[in-house]
Amino acid sequence: MHALYNLLYLKNVQNIPEILKIQKAFYKSQKTKNLNYRLSILKSLKKEILDKEQAILDALYNDFKKSNFETFISEFGLVISELNLAIKNLKKWAKPKRVKSSLLTFPSKDYIYKDPYGNVLIIAPWNYPFLLALEPLIMAIAAGNTVVLKPSELTQSTSKIITQIIKNVFLEDLAISIEGGVETSTELLAQKWDYIFFTGSTKVGKIVAEAAAKNLTPVTLELGGKSPCIIDETVNLNLVAKRLAWGKYFNGGQTCIAPDYVIVKSDIKEKLIDNLKKEIIKMYGNTPEKSNDLPRIINKNNTLRLKKLIENQDVIFGGHIVEDENYISPTLINAPSLDSTLMSEEIFGPILPILDYKTYEDIESIIYGLDKPLSLYIFSNNKSFADFILNSFNFGGGVVNDVLVHFGNHKLPFGGIGGSGMGQYHGKHGFDTFSHHKSVMKRGNWIDPSFRYPPYRGKLNLLKKIFKFLG
């Protein structure tokens, strides 16, 4: 039954074109367009994931030393929620939507059909390796596509459990997980897909977009960037520090929507720093290295990259690094130069630079000097100030008076803008992303006005009146 998997692991990359050929043939069979078939697959996937809950938790711990709590709230629980949502709503989402007809096309009945794209490639990242592989997979299958999933090679334990889950649930002609490194990704991108969904760095996102452009393949790029957190003087600093420290150091700071840096009103900067130090100690103790709740950096290369970022910086808290254990303590940096590497690239680790502002122009000069961020956060009890900031800058999504939590609402589309990505997903938005919205008009035959047919002499004034009415 799983002969293709055995063949794949014997010859690996060379078999990717054959896999795609088999999936193309299966898609053409029309079986994936059957809603009951899709539902049965999603229900089987849910059962398999629930059965493997502990194995999934263990895999994430092996890769990150990530606590069961963080894994459940940020990965396992969200995947089950997404499955529940798709199973409950699939028939409603997939139903053709009737739209109002136009006077120009009278008589007609007009619809929007939700068609699958066809053969989909999903490339998943390492920072939330289970969630960000399974969530797009779920919605791609729900929408009626076939899927080739490439999990991250950096999270070997999690990638293996993902591959096992997919192998147990899916026939290879519908979905398959292909593990491997850069060579595998390169070969996958060399194929002609109907849709590509990529989550990862902006640098690699550009490579994916270039490969997709060769075949005019539509893409969703979920990238990252430097997400600012703006704090004014109207806030409760105890609460701000608690929420900010939680969001920044969650998953060891390896979160694409984590607050990348703080811009705080200069009058309260020192108080904020004091409160942040207290909250970090409350959460992780005086020796965070011993905490069971602080995940490790994914590998040594990233540990060394982060170590270099804080060299010659004003470290006002933390900064402890154990290279052999890929450990970096929660760290605060005071007033880094805007042209430093720390402020020119996404940090993706437990390091928080703290800048200050006196005027709106100070905020503007910092944010406009960087790419459009994936997220933006504001802590303020001044509604006018918060609304002004929200309306002043482009960003993927954001929160007023908290961080990260917008990701948890499936009714909010999630995605970036500019350098932080393109396209969006989550819940029904994910189903729509993997669906082509096909316009269909069903014309009536009981009347056929001669107005549109030549000769046109004497009809122009009437046509102008019709268009004026339509406007």
N, C-alpha and C positions, 0 to 999 in steps of 0.2 A: 504493500500500500504506500509505503514511503520510500520507494526505490529512488525517486528523484533526489531525496535528501542524501542517501548513501552515495549516489553518483556525484552530487555536489561536493561532498566532503572529500571524495577521492581526487577530484580534479579542480575543485574550487572555482577560481575566477573564469576559467575557460568555458564553464557551463552557463554563465549568465545569459548569453543570447538564447540558448536552448530553453532556459526557464521562462524567459519572456515570450518566446514563441508558443510554449505550452499555455501560458496564461492568456495570450491573445486569442488562441483557439477556443479556450474555455469561455472567455468573454463573448465571443461571437455566437456561442451556443444559446445566449439569451438567459441562461439559468440565473445569473446574478440579478436579473431584473425582477425575479419572483420575490415578493415581499415576505412570504412565509418562509422561503429558503433563507433569506437574510436574517429573519428573526430567530430561526432555529440555530443558526451559526452564532449569533450574538448571545443567545441563552447558553449554548455550550461553552462559549468563551468565559462567560460569567462563572459558570460552575467550576471550570478548570482553575480559574484564578482564585476563587474562594477555597478550593481544595488545596491550593499551593500557598496559602497566605503565609505560613511560617517560613517556608522556603524562600519566599520573596523577601520577607523581612531579614532573614539571615543573609541573603545575597547582598542587600544594600549595606548591611553591617560589614560584611567582608570587604566591600569596595570602598567604603567611606568611614567605617566605624559610626554609622548613622544610627541614632536611637530608634527603637521601635515606634515611639510616639511620633517623631518627625517623619519617619517613613510612612506611617499610616495616614497622618493628616495631610501630607504633601504629595503622596504618590498612590498608595494602595486605595485609600478611601475615595480619592477623586476619580480613580479609574472605575471603581464599582459604581460610583454615582453617575458617571458618564454612560456606563452600560445600562443602568436602570433607566436613565433618561431616554436613551435611544430605543430601548425595548418598548417603553411605554408610549412613545410618541411617533415611532417610525411610520406607521400607516397614515397618520395625519400629515406629517412632514412631506411624505412622498406623493400625496394626492395632488393632482393637477389643480392649480388655483385659477378660478374664473375671475377675469378682470373686465372692467367696463369697456364696451365697444365704442367705436368712433363713428360719428356721423358720416365721415368720408367712406367708411367701409360697410355701411348699412346695406343689407341685413347680415349680421355675423354674430357668432359667439366666440369669444377670445379667451385663451388660456395660457398659463405658464406651466410647462411640464418640467419636472425635476429629473433629468437624465444623468446617469453616471458618466464620468469622463471616459472610463475604460481601464487602462492599465496604469497603476499609480506606483510611484517610487517614493518611499518615506525614509529619510535619513535622520536618525535620532541623535541627540547629544548625550554627554556623559553626566551633566550636573543633576538632572532628574531623569535617570536613564529608563526607569520603568514607566512613569507617567507620560513622558514626552515621546515615548515610542508607542505606547498602547492607546493614548487618547486619539491621535490622528488615525491610527489603524482602525479603531472602533467606528469612527465616522466615515472613513473611506469605505469600509465594508457595508455599513448601514446605507450608504448612498448607492451601493451596487457595483463597486469597482473591484478589480483584483488588486492585490498588493504585494510588492516586494519591499520588505522592511530591512534596513541596514541599522542594527543597533550599534552603540559605541564600542569600539575596541578597548577603550580605557577602563570600562567597568565590566571586567570579564565575567564575574560571578552573576551579575544581573543580566548580561547579554545571554549567558547560557540558559538561565531560567526562562527568559523571554523566548528563546529559540525552542526550548522544550515545550512550552505552553502552546506556541503556534503549531508545532509539529503534531501535538496531541489533538488539536481542535480542527485544524484546516487540512484539506487536501492541498497538495502543492500547486495545483492549477488555480486555486483561489488566493492563497496567501502563503508566503514563505519568509523565513528570517534568514538572512545571509550575513554571517559574521565575517570580520576581516578588517584590515587596515586601509591605508590610503590607496593601495593598489586595487582593492575591491571597490572602493568608492569611485575611483577613476573609471573602472570598467563599467560600473553601473551607469554613471553619467554619460558614458559614450553611447548608450542605447537610446532608442527613440521611445519616449514615454508619452502618455496622454496627459499626465499631471505629475509634478514633482513637489513634494512637501519637505522642506529642510528646516531644521532647528539647529542653530550653532552660532559661530562667530561671524561678524561682518566680513572678515577677510575671506573665509571659506564660502560665505553666502554669495560673494561676487563671482567666485569660480563656478558655483552651481548655476547662477543666473546666466553666465556666459555659455555654459554647456547647454542649458535649456533653450537659449536664444537660437542656437544653430538649427533646432527643429521647430521653432516657434511654440515650444511647450510652455503652457501656463505654469506658474510657480507660486507657492506661498513660501516666504522667507521669514522665519521667526528668529530674529537676531538679538541684539543687545544694545550696549552703549552706556553712556554715563548718565544715570538717572539722578537728577538733583532732588534734594529735600530742603525746602525753604521754610524757615521758622521765624515767626515774628514775635513781638514782645507781649502779645495778648494771651499767651498760652499758659497752661499748667505744666511747668517744666518736669515735674515728677512723672506725669503721665506721658509726656512727649519722650522723655529719655527711656522709659520702659518700652514703649512701642517701637521706638527707633532702634534700640539695642536688639530687641527681638528680631525685627525684620532684617537688620544688617547682618547679624551673626547666625541667623537661621541657615542651616545647611553649610555651615562654615563660611558664609559669605558668598557661596558659589551659586548665586541666584541671579538670573538675567534681569529681574525686576527689583533687585535689592537697591536700597538707597546707595548710590555710588559715592556721593559727597554731600555735605551739609553746607547750606548758606544761611547763617543765623544772624539776627539783628545784633549788631556789635554790643549793644548795652547789656545783653543777657548771655553773651558767649561764654564767659567764665562759669556762670551758674549752670549752663547746659553741660559743659564739660564735667563739672563736679557731679551732676546728677547722672550723667552717662557712666562715669566710673563706678558710682554706687550701684547702679542697676546691673552693670556687667558682673560685679562681684556677687550680687544677689543671685544672678542666674547661673554663674559658672564657678563661683568660689574664688578664693585667693590664689588657687593654683588650677587654672582652667584646664591644664594638661591632664589632670586627674578626673575631670568631669566626664560623666557618661553622656552628656547632652551636647557636646561640641564636636561635630564631625571633623574629620581630617581633610586636608587638601588631597585632591584626586591622585597626584603622583609627584615625583621628585622634580620633574621639569617645571611644573607649576609652582611648587614650593620655592624653587630657586628664582623663578620669575618674580614672585611676590617679594622675596627677600631683597631683590635688586631694587624694586620699586620704593622701598622705604630707606634705602641707603641715603645718607646725607639729608634726611628729613628730620623735622622736629617731632620726635616721638614723645608724646606726653602721657601715654599709657600703653602698656603691653609691649609689643615688639619682640617677644620671646619666640625663638624659632628652634625647632629640633628637626634638622633636615632628614635624619634617618627614619623619623616617624611621620614625616610630612605634616608636622604640627606647626601652626602659627597661632599665637594667642590673640584674642580680641585686642585690636590696636587702634589708637586714636592718633592722628597726625594734625599738628597745628599749622594752619596757614601755609600750605605748600604753594610754590610758585605755579602760576597758571601754565607756564611753558615747560613744566617738569613732566617726565614720563608718567608720573602718578596721576597727573591731571589731564593727560592727553590720550590715555587709553583706558578701556574698561578694566576695573581692578579685579573683580571676580575672586574675592577673597576677604578675610576678616579684617580689613583695613579701612578705616573711615577718616577721610580728610575733612577738616572743619574750617570753613572759610566764613567771613563775616561781611555784612553789608550795612550801609547807612542809608542809602537811597535806592529807589527802584533801578536807577541807571547802573548801580553796582551789580545788581542781580542780572540785568540784561547783558552786561558786558561779559559775564561769566558764561551764561547759558548760550548766548548767540555765538560764542567762540568755539562751540562744540557741535557735533552732529545732533540732529533731532533725537531726543532720548526715547527709549521704549516706555519709560514711566516717569511721572513727575509727582512729587508729594509736597503738600503744603500743610503746615501746622499753624493754624490761626483761628481765633474766635472773631475775627473781623471779616464779616461776610463780603464786604466790598473789596477788601484786599485779596481775599481768596479768589473771588470771581474775576478780578482784574488779572491775576496771575494765570488763571485757567484760560482766559481768553487771549492772553498775550503771546503764548508760546505753543508751538506744535509739539505734540508728543503722542505716543501710542495710547496710553491710558493712565489714569492716576487716581489718587485718593486725597481727600481733605481730612486731616486729623487722624491719619493712620497710614500704614504702609503694607504693601503686598496683598491686602485682603480682596482687592478687586478681582484677583485671579480666581477667587472662590465662587463667584456668581456666574453660572453658565448663561445667564441672560445677557451678560455684557460681552460683546465681542472682544477678543484679545488679539492684539497684533501691533506691529510697529509702523513707523513712518520714516521715509528717507533712509538714513543709514541704520536705523533700528529695525528695518524690515518692510515687508509688503504683504498684504492679505491678512486675513483674520480667521479665527476659529473659536471654539467652545460651544458646547450644546448644539442648538439648531444652527448656529453660525458655522459650526464645523461641518454639519451635514450639507449646508448650502455651499460651503467652500468646495466640497468634493462632488458637487452636482452642477451640471450645465443647465442653466435656466433656458429652456427651449420654448420659444414663442410659437404658438399654434393658433391659427384663425380658421374657424369652420363657417364657411360662407353659406348663406341661404340661396336657394334657387327659385324661390317663389316670385321674385321680382328682380328685374335687371334694368335699372334706369339707363337710358341711352346717353345721359349727360357726359359720361367719361369717354365716349367713343367719338372719333372724328366723323364728320367735319366739326371743328371747334368754333366756327364762325358764330358770333352772337352769344357765346357762353362765358366769356372772360369776366364780365361784370358780375354775373351770378357766382362764378368761382371765387372772386374777391370777397363777396358778401359771405359766402360759406366760411372762408378762412377767417374773416373778421369775427364771425360768430364763434368759431372754434377757439379763438384766442381769448 
